Amino acid sequence: MSLMINRRAMKHYKLLLLIQLATVLTGCGQPGPLYLPGQAPPIHVEPEPAPKQEPKTEKTK
């Protein structure tokens, strides 16, 4: 009888361990740099490339 209880306890232990492992791994899912909740996340804006200027040509009339 005690062998059945030990197997049942081991199944519960494995399930609990699996749930804890899944919880820890999902906590590592935030990409990018971490920041404190009270701070605004840094904003990174790529500068726009300067428009190409065409050479001016003078027209004679």
C-alpha positions, 0 to 999 in steps of 0.5 A, spaced: 500 500 500 505 504 501 508 503 494 502 506 491 502 512 495 509 513 494 508 513 486 502 517 487 506 522 491 512 522 485 507 523 480 504 530 484 512 532 485 513 531 478 507 535 475 509 540 481 516 541 478 514 541 471 509 547 473 514 551 476 519 550 471 514 552 466 513 558 470 520 560 470 521 559 463 515 564 461 518 569 466 524 570 461 520 572 455 520 579 455 525 581 449 530 587 450 532 591 455 529 591 462 526 597 466 523 599 472 515 599 472 515 606 474 520 609 468 518 610 461 521 605 456 526 608 452 524 610 445 529 609 439 527 612 433 531 611 427 533 618 423 530 619 416 535 619 411 537 626 408 533 627 401 537 627 395 538 634 392 538 634 384 543 639 381 540 645 379 541 647 372 540 654 369 535 654 363 536 660 358 531 663 354 
